[in-house]
Amino acid sequence: MTKPLPEAVHQRLTEPWSRVARAAAHVLRQTSLALPARRSPPTLDPVIEAIAVYEAAVDGIRRTGITKDLPNESVGRVFALGFVLEQFQRNLGDLLSRTREAQSAGSGPSSLS
């Protein structure tokens, strides 16, 4: 069972992580509406900005030395979350690209004559 992050880390990352979750939920929700309507999907910008805020919070944790006295497992989890977010951003970008392709395919000339 995974233990919660240490309180000092948790306090600094809760809001940035929540901001990423809200931005991602918004993009996913708007994409789910765009797909059946064959509209352009939203931009990834809110997610990119939220991830940048999260990364800045992690950098702040590193600079203040909060992780210095933590067990290696806890430190590893803090930094692994950044890699998870990078992969998530790539995957979400791919989804938006596929959604744009679907929108373009649906707006072209009809092959029915």
A tleap script that builds the chain and sets N, CA, C and O, in Angstrom:
source leaprc.protein.ff14SB
mol = sequence {
  NMET THR LYS PRO LEU PRO GLU ALA VAL HIE
  GLN ARG LEU THR GLU PRO TRP SER ARG VAL
  ALA ARG ALA ALA ALA HIE VAL LEU ARG GLN
  THR SER LEU ALA LEU PRO ALA ARG ARG SER
  PRO PRO THR LEU ASP PRO VAL ILE GLU ALA
  ILE ALA VAL TYR GLU ALA ALA VAL ASP GLY
  ILE ARG ARG THR GLY ILE THR LYS ASP LEU
  PRO ASN GLU SER VAL GLY ARG VAL PHE ALA
  LEU GLY PHE VAL LEU GLU GLN PHE GLN ARG
  ASN LEU GLY ASP LEU LEU SER ARG THR ARG
  GLU ALA GLN SER ALA GLY SER GLY PRO SER
  SER LEU CSER
}
set mol.1.N position { 0.841 -1.177 0.000 }
set mol.1.CA position { 0.000 0.000 0.000 }
set mol.1.C position { 0.890 1.245 0.000 }
set mol.1.O position { 1.860 1.322 0.754 }
set mol.2.N position { 0.557 2.204 -0.839 }
set mol.2.CA position { 1.329 3.427 -0.943 }
set mol.2.C position { 0.938 4.387 0.182 }
set mol.2.O position { -0.242 4.608 0.455 }
set mol.3.N position { 1.942 4.937 0.810 }
set mol.3.CA position { 1.708 5.913 1.878 }
set mol.3.C position { 1.453 7.284 1.261 }
set mol.3.O position { 1.922 7.566 0.159 }
set mol.4.N position { 0.712 8.136 1.966 }
set mol.4.CA position { 0.534 9.504 1.465 }
set mol.4.C position { 1.879 10.232 1.429 }
set mol.4.O position { 2.816 9.875 2.143 }
set mol.5.N position { 1.948 11.246 0.591 }
set mol.5.CA position { 3.153 12.070 0.571 }
set mol.5.C position { 3.306 12.762 1.919 }
set mol.5.O position { 2.314 13.023 2.599 }
set mol.6.N position { 4.541 13.060 2.310 }
set mol.6.CA position { 4.741 13.798 3.563 }
set mol.6.C position { 3.952 15.108 3.544 }
set mol.6.O position { 3.777 15.718 2.489 }
set mol.7.N position { 3.483 15.533 4.707 }
set mol.7.CA position { 2.591 16.691 4.822 }
set mol.7.C position { 3.163 17.959 4.177 }
set mol.7.O position { 2.435 18.682 3.496 }
set mol.8.N position { 4.445 18.234 4.380 }
set mol.8.CA position { 5.047 19.454 3.806 }
set mol.8.C position { 4.986 19.429 2.282 }
set mol.8.O position { 4.755 20.461 1.652 }
set mol.9.N position { 5.188 18.275 1.699 }
set mol.9.CA position { 5.123 18.127 0.238 }
set mol.9.C position { 3.667 18.209 -0.207 }
set mol.9.O position { 3.338 18.902 -1.170 }
set mol.10.N position { 2.812 17.505 0.495 }
set mol.10.CA position { 1.387 17.475 0.162 }
set mol.10.C position { 0.803 18.890 0.132 }
set mol.10.O position { 0.069 19.242 -0.792 }
set mol.11.N position { 1.128 19.689 1.136 }
set mol.11.CA position { 0.599 21.057 1.216 }
set mol.11.C position { 0.999 21.886 0.002 }
set mol.11.O position { 0.206 22.682 -0.502 }
set mol.12.N position { 2.209 21.702 -0.458 }
set mol.12.CA position { 2.702 22.516 -1.583 }
set mol.12.C position { 2.224 22.019 -2.942 }
set mol.12.O position { 2.201 22.787 -3.905 }
set mol.13.N position { 1.844 20.750 -3.035 }
set mol.13.CA position { 1.463 20.192 -4.330 }
set mol.13.C position { -0.037 20.019 -4.533 }
set mol.13.O position { -0.487 19.791 -5.656 }
set mol.14.N position { -0.811 20.122 -3.466 }
set mol.14.CA position { -2.250 19.882 -3.582 }
set mol.14.C position { -2.914 20.803 -4.590 }
set mol.14.O position { -3.590 20.325 -5.501 }
set mol.15.N position { -2.741 22.103 -4.453 }
set mol.15.CA position { -3.413 23.038 -5.364 }
set mol.15.C position { -2.873 22.919 -6.795 }
set mol.15.O position { -3.675 22.873 -7.727 }
set mol.16.N position { -1.548 22.868 -7.013 }
set mol.16.CA position { -1.082 22.702 -8.398 }
set mol.16.C position { -1.593 21.410 -9.040 }
set mol.16.O position { -1.959 21.404 -10.216 }
set mol.17.N position { -1.619 20.313 -8.268 }
set mol.17.CA position { -2.118 19.041 -8.809 }
set mol.17.C position { -3.613 19.165 -9.133 }
set mol.17.O position { -4.070 18.676 -10.166 }
set mol.18.N position { -4.358 19.810 -8.256 }
set mol.18.CA position { -5.793 20.006 -8.490 }
set mol.18.C position { -6.027 20.870 -9.721 }
set mol.18.O position { -6.976 20.649 -10.473 }
set mol.19.N position { -5.168 21.841 -9.920 }
set mol.19.CA position { -5.289 22.704 -11.102 }
set mol.19.C position { -5.083 21.895 -12.381 }
set mol.19.O position { -5.796 22.097 -13.364 }
set mol.20.N position { -4.119 20.987 -12.374 }
set mol.20.CA position { -3.900 20.103 -13.527 }
set mol.20.C position { -5.149 19.258 -13.762 }
set mol.20.O position { -5.611 19.123 -14.894 }
set mol.21.N position { -5.689 18.691 -12.688 }
set mol.21.CA position { -6.877 17.834 -12.817 }
set mol.21.C position { -8.064 18.610 -13.382 }
set mol.21.O position { -8.783 18.098 -14.240 }
set mol.22.N position { -8.274 19.833 -12.913 }
set mol.22.CA position { -9.394 20.641 -13.414 }
set mol.22.C position { -9.194 20.994 -14.883 }
set mol.22.O position { -10.133 20.914 -15.675 }
set mol.23.N position { -7.974 21.384 -15.249 }
set mol.23.CA position { -7.700 21.744 -16.646 }
set mol.23.C position { -7.876 20.534 -17.559 }
set mol.23.O position { -8.462 20.643 -18.636 }
set mol.24.N position { -7.373 19.393 -17.130 }
set mol.24.CA position { -7.494 18.175 -17.940 }
set mol.24.C position { -8.961 17.763 -18.074 }
set mol.24.O position { -9.402 17.380 -19.158 }
set mol.25.N position { -9.713 17.841 -16.979 }
set mol.25.CA position { -11.137 17.485 -17.030 }
set mol.25.C position { -11.880 18.395 -18.004 }
set mol.25.O position { -12.742 17.936 -18.752 }
set mol.26.N position { -11.547 19.678 -17.995 }
set mol.26.CA position { -12.191 20.616 -18.913 }
set mol.26.C position { -11.873 20.255 -20.369 }
set mol.26.O position { -12.769 20.212 -21.212 }
set mol.27.N position { -10.608 20.000 -20.655 }
set mol.27.CA position { -10.207 19.651 -22.023 }
set mol.27.C position { -10.882 18.349 -22.459 }
set mol.27.O position { -11.383 18.253 -23.580 }
set mol.28.N position { -10.895 17.362 -21.589 }
set mol.28.CA position { -11.532 16.088 -21.930 }
set mol.28.C position { -13.040 16.262 -22.149 }
set mol.28.O position { -13.605 15.691 -23.082 }
set mol.29.N position { -13.678 17.043 -21.298 }
set mol.29.CA position { -15.113 17.283 -21.441 }
set mol.29.C position { -15.413 17.987 -22.770 }
set mol.29.O position { -16.330 17.595 -23.491 }
set mol.30.N position { -14.633 19.028 -23.086 }
set mol.30.CA position { -14.856 19.756 -24.333 }
set mol.30.C position { -14.557 18.882 -25.555 }
set mol.30.O position { -15.215 19.001 -26.589 }
set mol.31.N position { -13.566 18.011 -25.428 }
set mol.31.CA position { -13.246 17.091 -26.525 }
set mol.31.C position { -14.382 16.097 -26.726 }
set mol.31.O position { -14.718 15.758 -27.861 }
set mol.32.N position { -14.969 15.631 -25.641 }
set mol.32.CA position { -16.084 14.686 -25.762 }
set mol.32.C position { -17.288 15.328 -26.455 }
set mol.32.O position { -18.070 14.636 -27.108 }
set mol.33.N position { -17.435 16.621 -26.316 }
set mol.33.CA position { -18.513 17.333 -27.005 }
set mol.33.C position { -18.146 17.625 -28.454 }
set mol.33.O position { -19.016 17.635 -29.325 }
set mol.34.N position { -16.871 17.860 -28.714 }
set mol.34.CA position { -16.420 18.188 -30.067 }
set mol.34.C position { -16.470 16.981 -31.002 }
set mol.34.O position { -16.798 17.119 -32.180 }
set mol.35.N position { -16.146 15.807 -30.480 }
set mol.35.CA position { -16.073 14.611 -31.334 }
set mol.35.C position { -17.381 14.323 -32.074 }
set mol.35.O position { -17.366 14.267 -33.304 }
set mol.36.N position { -18.493 14.142 -31.398 }
set mol.36.CA position { -19.713 13.800 -32.137 }
set mol.36.C position { -20.213 14.944 -33.027 }
set mol.36.O position { -20.891 14.708 -34.028 }
set mol.37.N position { -19.879 16.160 -32.661 }
set mol.37.CA position { -20.306 17.320 -33.451 }
set mol.37.C position { -19.318 17.634 -34.574 }
set mol.37.O position { -19.557 18.520 -35.395 }
set mol.38.N position { -18.203 16.893 -34.600 }
set mol.38.CA position { -17.134 17.114 -35.582 }
set mol.38.C position { -16.657 18.564 -35.571 }
set mol.38.O position { -16.429 19.180 -36.611 }
set mol.39.N position { -16.517 19.085 -34.342 }
set mol.39.CA position { -15.970 20.433 -34.149 }
set mol.39.C position { -14.515 20.306 -33.751 }
set mol.39.O position { -14.049 19.234 -33.365 }
set mol.40.N position { -13.805 21.419 -33.852 }
set mol.40.CA position { -12.416 21.443 -33.404 }
set mol.40.C position { -12.373 21.259 -31.897 }
set mol.40.O position { -13.226 21.776 -31.176 }
set mol.41.N position { -11.386 20.527 -31.427 }
set mol.41.CA position { -11.254 20.343 -29.977 }
set mol.41.C position { -10.663 21.597 -29.336 }
set mol.41.O position { -10.188 22.489 -30.039 }
set mol.42.N position { -10.690 21.667 -28.031 }
set mol.42.CA position { -10.061 22.809 -27.349 }
set mol.42.C position { -8.544 22.728 -27.490 }
set mol.42.O position { -8.005 21.730 -27.968 }
set mol.43.N position { -7.879 23.769 -27.076 }
set mol.43.CA position { -6.423 23.736 -27.080 }
set mol.43.C position { -5.929 23.036 -25.810 }
set mol.43.O position { -6.662 22.878 -24.834 }
set mol.44.N position { -4.697 22.636 -25.859 }
set mol.44.CA position { -4.062 21.991 -24.720 }
set mol.44.C position { -3.469 23.034 -23.764 }
set mol.44.O position { -2.952 22.679 -22.704 }
set mol.45.N position { -3.542 24.307 -24.132 }
set mol.45.CA position { -2.894 25.366 -23.360 }
set mol.45.C position { -3.205 25.366 -21.864 }
set mol.45.O position { -2.280 25.512 -21.066 }
set mol.46.N position { -4.471 25.209 -21.445 }
set mol.46.CA position { -4.723 25.223 -19.994 }
set mol.46.C position { -3.999 24.092 -19.259 }
set mol.46.O position { -3.547 24.277 -18.129 }
set mol.47.N position { -3.890 22.936 -19.890 }
set mol.47.CA position { -3.196 21.805 -19.271 }
set mol.47.C position { -1.700 22.084 -19.218 }
set mol.47.O position { -1.054 21.822 -18.203 }
set mol.48.N position { -1.153 22.608 -20.295 }
set mol.48.CA position { 0.279 22.932 -20.339 }
set mol.48.C position { 0.609 23.953 -19.246 }
set mol.48.O position { 1.606 23.811 -18.538 }
set mol.49.N position { -0.233 24.980 -19.116 }
set mol.49.CA position { -0.006 26.005 -18.090 }
set mol.49.C position { -0.104 25.410 -16.685 }
set mol.49.O position { 0.710 25.729 -15.818 }
set mol.50.N position { -1.095 24.548 -16.459 }
set mol.50.CA position { -1.263 23.938 -15.140 }
set mol.50.C position { -0.084 23.025 -14.799 }
set mol.50.O position { 0.370 22.995 -13.656 }
set mol.51.N position { 0.401 22.291 -15.778 }
set mol.51.CA position { 1.562 21.424 -15.541 }
set mol.51.C position { 2.793 22.273 -15.230 }
set mol.51.O position { 3.608 21.892 -14.390 }
set mol.52.N position { 2.934 23.409 -15.890 }
set mol.52.CA position { 4.064 24.299 -15.614 }
set mol.52.C position { 3.995 24.810 -14.169 }
set mol.52.O position { 5.024 24.923 -13.503 }
set mol.53.N position { 2.795 25.115 -13.690 }
set mol.53.CA position { 2.632 25.551 -12.299 }
set mol.53.C position { 3.013 24.410 -11.351 }
set mol.53.O position { 3.682 24.633 -10.343 }
set mol.54.N position { 2.586 23.197 -11.679 }
set mol.54.CA position { 2.933 22.034 -10.857 }
set mol.54.C position { 4.450 21.836 -10.826 }
set mol.54.O position { 5.034 21.622 -9.763 }
set mol.55.N position { 5.077 21.909 -11.996 }
set mol.55.CA position { 6.534 21.744 -12.064 }
set mol.55.C position { 7.253 22.823 -11.266 }
set mol.55.O position { 8.274 22.550 -10.634 }
set mol.56.N position { 6.730 24.050 -11.290 }
set mol.56.CA position { 7.326 25.133 -10.503 }
set mol.56.C position { 7.209 24.827 -9.005 }
set mol.56.O position { 8.123 25.121 -8.235 }
set mol.57.N position { 6.088 24.241 -8.600 }
set mol.57.CA position { 5.922 23.873 -7.192 }
set mol.57.C position { 6.916 22.783 -6.797 }
set mol.57.O position { 7.477 22.824 -5.703 }
set mol.58.N position { 7.134 21.817 -7.674 }
set mol.58.CA position { 8.120 20.762 -7.399 }
set mol.58.C position { 9.519 21.371 -7.318 }
set mol.58.O position { 10.308 21.006 -6.445 }
set mol.59.N position { 9.826 22.297 -8.225 }
set mol.59.CA position { 11.129 22.975 -8.167 }
set mol.59.C position { 11.280 23.735 -6.847 }
set mol.59.O position { 12.360 23.757 -6.257 }
set mol.60.N position { 10.190 24.357 -6.389 }
set mol.60.CA position { 10.226 25.057 -5.107 }
set mol.60.C position { 10.510 24.109 -3.955 }
set mol.60.O position { 11.254 24.447 -3.034 }
set mol.61.N position { 9.927 22.943 -4.006 }
set mol.61.CA position { 10.187 21.926 -2.980 }
set mol.61.C position { 11.660 21.531 -2.996 }
set mol.61.O position { 12.290 21.395 -1.948 }
set mol.62.N position { 12.189 21.351 -4.182 }
set mol.62.CA position { 13.598 20.968 -4.314 }
set mol.62.C position { 14.510 22.068 -3.772 }
set mol.62.O position { 15.462 21.787 -3.045 }
set mol.63.N position { 14.212 23.332 -4.131 }
set mol.63.CA position { 15.050 24.459 -3.692 }
set mol.63.C position { 15.019 24.660 -2.183 }
set mol.63.O position { 16.033 25.014 -1.582 }
set mol.64.N position { 13.862 24.435 -1.569 }
set mol.64.CA position { 13.765 24.652 -0.124 }
set mol.64.C position { 14.379 23.513 0.671 }
set mol.64.O position { 14.572 23.636 1.881 }
set mol.65.N position { 14.686 22.418 0.017 }
set mol.65.CA position { 15.314 21.294 0.706 }
set mol.65.C position { 14.363 20.418 1.492 }
set mol.65.O position { 14.791 19.615 2.320 }
set mol.66.N position { 13.077 20.568 1.237 }
set mol.66.CA position { 12.091 19.766 1.955 }
set mol.66.C position { 12.339 18.268 1.749 }
set mol.66.O position { 12.112 17.467 2.656 }
set mol.67.N position { 12.792 17.906 0.588 }
set mol.67.CA position { 12.975 16.476 0.279 }
set mol.67.C position { 14.255 15.904 0.882 }
set mol.67.O position { 14.461 14.690 0.861 }
set mol.68.N position { 15.103 16.758 1.413 }
set mol.68.CA position { 16.407 16.323 1.927 }
set mol.68.C position { 16.292 15.232 2.988 }
set mol.68.O position { 17.079 14.286 2.984 }
set mol.69.N position { 15.342 15.347 3.876 }
set mol.69.CA position { 15.210 14.404 4.980 }
set mol.69.C position { 14.155 13.323 4.739 }
set mol.69.O position { 13.834 12.552 5.644 }
set mol.70.N position { 13.621 13.270 3.525 }
set mol.70.CA position { 12.593 12.282 3.234 }
set mol.70.C position { 13.212 10.956 2.808 }
set mol.70.O position { 14.329 10.931 2.290 }
set mol.71.N position { 12.497 9.861 3.021 }
set mol.71.CA position { 12.973 8.570 2.515 }
set mol.71.C position { 13.038 8.596 0.980 }
set mol.71.O position { 12.271 9.310 0.334 }
set mol.72.N position { 13.936 7.831 0.419 }
set mol.72.CA position { 14.099 7.790 -1.043 }
set mol.72.C position { 12.791 7.480 -1.760 }
set mol.72.O position { 12.510 8.041 -2.819 }
set mol.73.N position { 11.998 6.594 -1.186 }
set mol.73.CA position { 10.728 6.211 -1.815 }
set mol.73.C position { 9.814 7.427 -1.962 }
set mol.73.O position { 9.169 7.589 -2.998 }
set mol.74.N position { 9.750 8.271 -0.955 }
set mol.74.CA position { 8.906 9.474 -1.010 }
set mol.74.C position { 9.433 10.467 -2.026 }
set mol.74.O position { 8.659 11.049 -2.787 }
set mol.75.N position { 10.728 10.664 -2.047 }
set mol.75.CA position { 11.339 11.588 -3.007 }
set mol.75.C position { 11.088 11.091 -4.428 }
set mol.75.O position { 10.760 11.874 -5.319 }
set mol.76.N position { 11.245 9.796 -4.629 }
set mol.76.CA position { 11.009 9.214 -5.953 }
set mol.76.C position { 9.590 9.431 -6.426 }
set mol.76.O position { 9.363 9.722 -7.600 }
set mol.77.N position { 8.631 9.292 -5.526 }
set mol.77.CA position { 7.229 9.503 -5.910 }
set mol.77.C position { 6.953 10.945 -6.283 }
set mol.77.O position { 6.199 11.217 -7.217 }
set mol.78.N position { 7.564 11.874 -5.554 }
set mol.78.CA position { 7.360 13.295 -5.861 }
set mol.78.C position { 7.821 13.591 -7.286 }
set mol.78.O position { 7.107 14.247 -8.045 }
set mol.79.N position { 8.988 13.122 -7.647 }
set mol.79.CA position { 9.526 13.424 -8.973 }
set mol.79.C position { 8.917 12.552 -10.061 }
set mol.79.O position { 8.864 12.966 -11.219 }
set mol.80.N position { 8.458 11.359 -9.718 }
set mol.80.CA position { 7.807 10.491 -10.704 }
set mol.80.C position { 6.498 11.100 -11.192 }
set mol.80.O position { 6.114 10.902 -12.345 }
set mol.81.N position { 5.816 11.834 -10.329 }
set mol.81.CA position { 4.566 12.470 -10.742 }
set mol.81.C position { 4.790 13.429 -11.915 }
set mol.81.O position { 3.923 13.571 -12.777 }
set mol.82.N position { 5.938 14.075 -11.945 }
set mol.82.CA position { 6.259 14.961 -13.071 }
set mol.82.C position { 6.358 14.194 -14.380 }
set mol.82.O position { 5.899 14.670 -15.418 }
set mol.83.N position { 6.953 13.015 -14.333 }
set mol.83.CA position { 7.054 12.181 -15.539 }
set mol.83.C position { 5.673 11.692 -15.978 }
set mol.83.O position { 5.383 11.618 -17.172 }
set mol.84.N position { 4.833 11.362 -15.008 }
set mol.84.CA position { 3.463 10.943 -15.315 }
set mol.84.C position { 2.736 12.071 -16.041 }
set mol.84.O position { 2.038 11.832 -17.026 }
set mol.85.N position { 2.900 13.293 -15.556 }
set mol.85.CA position { 2.235 14.429 -16.189 }
set mol.85.C position { 2.764 14.694 -17.591 }
set mol.85.O position { 1.993 15.064 -18.477 }
set mol.86.N position { 4.048 14.516 -17.809 }
set mol.86.CA position { 4.613 14.691 -19.154 }
set mol.86.C position { 3.984 13.698 -20.127 }
set mol.86.O position { 3.604 14.068 -21.238 }
set mol.87.N position { 3.875 12.442 -19.712 }
set mol.87.CA position { 3.270 11.425 -20.571 }
set mol.87.C position { 1.792 11.715 -20.794 }
set mol.87.O position { 1.288 11.567 -21.908 }
set mol.88.N position { 1.101 12.124 -19.745 }
set mol.88.CA position { -0.313 12.462 -19.870 }
set mol.88.C position { -0.498 13.607 -20.866 }
set mol.88.O position { -1.416 13.574 -21.685 }
set mol.89.N position { 0.362 14.609 -20.801 }
set mol.89.CA position { 0.267 15.741 -21.729 }
set mol.89.C position { 0.458 15.263 -23.165 }
set mol.89.O position { -0.266 15.695 -24.062 }
set mol.90.N position { 1.424 14.375 -23.391 }
set mol.90.CA position { 1.624 13.839 -24.745 }
set mol.90.C position { 0.393 13.062 -25.212 }
set mol.90.O position { -0.053 13.217 -26.348 }
set mol.91.N position { -0.152 12.224 -24.324 }
set mol.91.CA position { -1.323 11.433 -24.695 }
set mol.91.C position { -2.530 12.317 -24.987 }
set mol.91.O position { -3.274 12.067 -25.935 }
set mol.92.N position { -2.720 13.336 -24.181 }
set mol.92.CA position { -3.825 14.253 -24.393 }
set mol.92.C position { -3.629 15.029 -25.697 }
set mol.92.O position { -4.590 15.275 -26.425 }
set mol.93.N position { -2.399 15.411 -25.987 }
set mol.93.CA position { -2.103 16.070 -27.265 }
set mol.93.C position { -2.421 15.162 -28.440 }
set mol.93.O position { -2.948 15.622 -29.453 }
set mol.94.N position { -2.108 13.879 -28.316 }
set mol.94.CA position { -2.446 12.920 -29.376 }
set mol.94.C position { -3.960 12.825 -29.558 }
set mol.94.O position { -4.450 12.795 -30.687 }
set mol.95.N position { -4.700 12.779 -28.452 }
set mol.95.CA position { -6.162 12.725 -28.539 }
set mol.95.C position { -6.705 13.954 -29.265 }
set mol.95.O position { -7.593 13.835 -30.109 }
set mol.96.N position { -6.180 15.120 -28.944 }
set mol.96.CA position { -6.644 16.342 -29.603 }
set mol.96.C position { -6.304 16.325 -31.093 }
set mol.96.O position { -7.088 16.797 -31.916 }
set mol.97.N position { -5.141 15.783 -31.440 }
set mol.97.CA position { -4.767 15.667 -32.854 }
set mol.97.C position { -5.724 14.749 -33.601 }
set mol.97.O position { -6.155 15.063 -34.710 }
set mol.98.N position { -6.059 13.599 -32.984 }
set mol.98.CA position { -6.992 12.670 -33.620 }
set mol.98.C position { -8.376 13.301 -33.741 }
set mol.98.O position { -9.086 13.064 -34.718 }
set mol.99.N position { -8.760 14.106 -32.744 }
set mol.99.CA position { -10.052 14.781 -32.794 }
set mol.99.C position { -10.073 15.796 -33.927 }
set mol.99.O position { -11.077 15.921 -34.628 }
set mol.100.N position { -8.971 16.526 -34.114 }
set mol.100.CA position { -8.888 17.471 -35.232 }
set mol.100.C position { -8.960 16.738 -36.564 }
set mol.100.O position { -9.586 17.223 -37.507 }
set mol.101.N position { -8.321 15.571 -36.648 }
set mol.101.CA position { -8.387 14.765 -37.879 }
set mol.101.C position { -9.822 14.340 -38.166 }
set mol.101.O position { -10.275 14.398 -39.309 }
set mol.102.N position { -10.531 13.915 -37.135 }
set mol.102.CA position { -11.927 13.506 -37.309 }
set mol.102.C position { -12.774 14.693 -37.744 }
set mol.102.O position { -13.659 14.556 -38.589 }
set mol.103.N position { -12.504 15.850 -37.170 }
set mol.103.CA position { -13.243 17.062 -37.537 }
set mol.103.C position { -12.972 17.412 -38.986 }
set mol.103.O position { -13.895 17.774 -39.716 }
set mol.104.N position { -11.726 17.312 -39.415 }
set mol.104.CA position { -11.377 17.632 -40.799 }
set mol.104.C position { -11.997 16.647 -41.760 }
set mol.104.O position { -12.474 17.035 -42.826 }
set mol.105.N position { -11.998 15.378 -41.398 }
set mol.105.CA position { -12.573 14.343 -42.266 }
set mol.105.C position { -14.074 14.553 -42.427 }
set mol.105.O position { -14.632 14.269 -43.487 }
set mol.106.N position { -14.721 15.044 -41.393 }
set mol.106.CA position { -16.153 15.250 -41.439 }
set mol.106.C position { -16.560 16.523 -42.152 }
set mol.106.O position { -17.727 16.681 -42.512 }
set mol.107.N position { -15.620 17.439 -42.365 }
set mol.107.CA position { -15.978 18.717 -42.982 }
set mol.107.C position { -15.593 18.784 -44.460 }
set mol.107.O position { -15.830 19.795 -45.121 }
set mol.108.N position { -15.004 17.711 -44.970 }
set mol.108.CA position { -14.590 17.685 -46.371 }
set mol.108.C position { -15.769 17.410 -47.280 }
set mol.108.O position { -16.889 17.197 -46.815 }
set mol.109.N position { -15.507 17.415 -48.605 }
set mol.109.CA position { -16.585 17.158 -49.557 }
set mol.109.C position { -17.120 15.738 -49.384 }
set mol.109.O position { -16.366 14.804 -49.110 }
set mol.110.N position { -18.385 15.601 -49.544 }
set mol.110.CA position { -19.017 14.295 -49.382 }
set mol.110.C position { -18.736 13.420 -50.584 }
set mol.110.O position { -18.706 13.902 -51.716 }
set mol.111.N position { -18.531 12.142 -50.343 }
set mol.111.CA position { -18.280 11.215 -51.447 }
set mol.111.C position { -19.582 10.671 -51.993 }
set mol.111.O position { -19.592 9.922 -52.970 }
set mol.112.N position { -20.709 11.057 -51.347 }
set mol.112.CA position { -22.002 10.601 -51.833 }
set mol.112.C position { -22.492 11.551 -52.913 }
set mol.112.O position { -22.568 12.758 -52.683 }
set mol.113.N position { -22.823 11.032 -54.084 }
set mol.113.CA position { -23.320 11.893 -55.169 }
set mol.113.C position { -24.588 11.357 -55.723 }
set mol.113.O position { -25.158 11.944 -56.643 }
savepdb mol mol.pdb
quit
